[in-house]
Amino acid sequence: GLEGPAMIPKALVAASTKPMILSILVRGEDYGYQIIQRVKDISGGTLEWSDNMLYPVLHRLESDGLIVSRWKISDGGRLRKYYRLTDKGRRELEAERWQWLEVHNALARLWEPLPARD
């Protein structure tokens, strides 16, 4: 059968949830299901988050004061909990962004160009 995209290890997925959620919410408020869909779309399906994974992270970010939530009627007429970034959340996103770019840049330098095999 057709092979799906390579699975990202759980530890790496877990480490990236916070910066991804903050990066999505910096563009405006959003609700859980839509956040899951955005992650799936932007990763080409390699990152498939579940409700069980997302909501504990949202609750932690909220208790840390990085996001706030409110109940609102969606365009489809459903009552949904919408999340948005706080000023503290924006500062945290900048810190996360810097850390991830540093890691990415270090790996990129190690990998490009890969040494020729003997």
C-alpha positions as CSV (number, residue, x, y, z in Angstrom):
1,G,0.0,0.0,0.0
2,L,0.9,3.7,-0.1
3,E,3.2,4.8,2.7
4,G,1.8,7.8,4.7
5,P,4.1,10.6,5.8
6,A,6.8,9.6,8.2
7,M,5.5,9.9,11.8
8,I,7.1,12.6,14.0
9,P,8.1,11.1,17.4
10,K,5.8,11.9,20.3
11,A,8.5,13.8,22.3
12,L,9.1,16.2,19.3
13,V,5.4,16.7,18.8
14,A,5.0,17.5,22.5
15,A,7.9,19.9,22.5
16,S,6.5,21.8,19.5
17,T,2.8,22.2,20.7
18,K,3.4,25.3,22.7
19,P,5.2,27.4,20.0
20,M,2.8,26.1,17.3
21,I,-0.3,27.1,19.3
22,L,1.2,30.5,20.2
23,S,2.1,31.0,16.5
24,I,-1.5,30.2,15.4
25,L,-3.1,32.4,18.0
26,V,-0.8,35.4,17.2
27,R,-2.8,35.7,14.0
28,G,-6.1,36.1,15.9
29,E,-8.4,34.1,18.2
30,D,-9.3,30.5,17.4
31,Y,-11.0,27.4,18.8
32,G,-9.6,24.0,19.5
33,Y,-10.9,22.0,16.4
34,Q,-9.7,24.8,14.1
35,I,-6.3,24.8,15.7
36,I,-6.0,21.1,15.1
37,Q,-7.0,21.6,11.5
38,R,-4.5,24.4,10.9
39,V,-1.6,22.3,12.3
40,K,-2.6,19.4,10.1
41,D,-2.9,21.6,7.0
42,I,0.4,23.5,7.6
43,S,2.3,20.3,8.2
44,G,0.9,18.5,5.2
45,G,-0.6,15.9,7.5
46,T,2.6,14.9,9.3
47,L,1.3,16.5,12.5
48,E,-2.1,15.1,13.5
49,W,-3.1,16.4,16.9
50,S,-5.9,14.9,18.9
51,D,-8.3,16.6,21.3
52,N,-6.7,14.6,24.2
53,M,-3.3,16.2,23.3
54,L,-4.4,19.7,22.6
55,Y,-6.7,20.6,25.4
56,P,-4.3,20.0,28.3
57,V,-1.8,22.2,26.6
58,L,-4.4,25.0,26.0
59,H,-5.3,24.7,29.7
60,R,-1.7,24.9,30.8
61,L,-1.0,28.0,28.5
62,E,-4.1,29.6,30.0
63,S,-3.1,29.0,33.6
64,D,0.4,30.4,32.7
65,G,-1.3,33.6,31.5
66,L,-0.1,33.2,27.9
67,I,-3.6,32.9,26.4
68,V,-7.2,33.7,27.6
69,S,-10.4,32.1,26.5
70,R,-14.0,33.1,26.1
71,W,-17.2,31.4,25.0
72,K,-18.6,32.7,21.7
73,I,-21.0,31.7,19.0
74,S,-19.1,30.6,15.9
75,D,-20.1,31.5,12.3
76,G,-21.9,28.1,12.1
77,G,-24.0,29.1,15.1
78,R,-22.3,26.8,17.6
79,L,-21.1,27.8,21.0
80,R,-17.3,27.4,21.1
81,K,-14.5,28.3,23.4
82,Y,-12.1,30.7,21.6
83,Y,-8.6,31.3,22.7
84,R,-6.4,34.3,22.1
85,L,-2.9,35.5,23.0
86,T,-2.1,37.8,25.9
87,D,0.8,40.3,25.9
88,K,2.7,37.8,28.0
89,G,1.9,35.2,25.3
90,R,3.4,37.4,22.6
91,R,6.6,37.8,24.6
92,E,6.7,34.0,25.1
93,L,6.2,33.4,21.4
94,E,9.2,35.7,20.6
95,A,11.4,33.7,23.1
96,E,10.2,30.3,21.7
97,R,10.7,31.6,18.1
98,W,14.3,32.5,18.9
99,Q,15.0,29.2,20.6
100,W,13.6,27.1,17.7
101,L,15.3,29.1,15.1
102,E,18.7,28.6,16.9
103,V,18.1,24.9,17.0
104,H,17.0,24.8,13.3
105,N,20.0,26.9,12.2
106,A,22.4,24.7,14.0
107,L,21.0,21.6,12.4
108,A,20.9,23.3,9.0
109,R,24.6,24.1,9.3
110,L,25.4,20.5,10.3
111,W,23.3,19.0,7.4
112,E,24.2,21.3,4.5
113,P,25.9,20.1,2.5
114,L,26.0,16.5,3.8
115,P,29.5,15.0,3.5
116,A,30.0,12.8,0.5
117,R,30.1,9.1,1.2
118,D,33.4,7.2,0.6
